[in-house]
Amino acid sequence: MPTGYTVKINGVDVDLDTIFAAKLPDTSPAPDVEFKSSNTDLSAIFEPITTGNQQINFDVNYKKSGTDLRYIFADKNFTPTPTISVTPTLTPSGTPPVTPSISVSLSY
């Protein structure tokens, strides 16, 4: 949903919602940035950056305490790297010796 905040890309006004990733429901928001859309701070709308490779490569020229929002919110086109862990579980004799447990999670 458009926020009303735009940046020019190749001479075209583009809303920040086409640049920054939507906030995932299970992640903590970034601190308030004091830019609001429909009375909601953008920190409740966009996913915060957790690693440097999640940021866009240009300034949007909206700043919180001198920091451009590109350093606060994750790039919409960022693809998280899946984390896979395998934990072998030993079982009593008479059954297979190892039962693998596999979990996959995507995180920003």
Secondary structure by P-SEA (a helix, b strand, c coil): ccccbbbbcccccccccccccccccccccccccccccccccccccbbbbcccccccccccccccccccccccbbbccbbbbbbbbbbbbbbccccccbbbbbbbbbcc
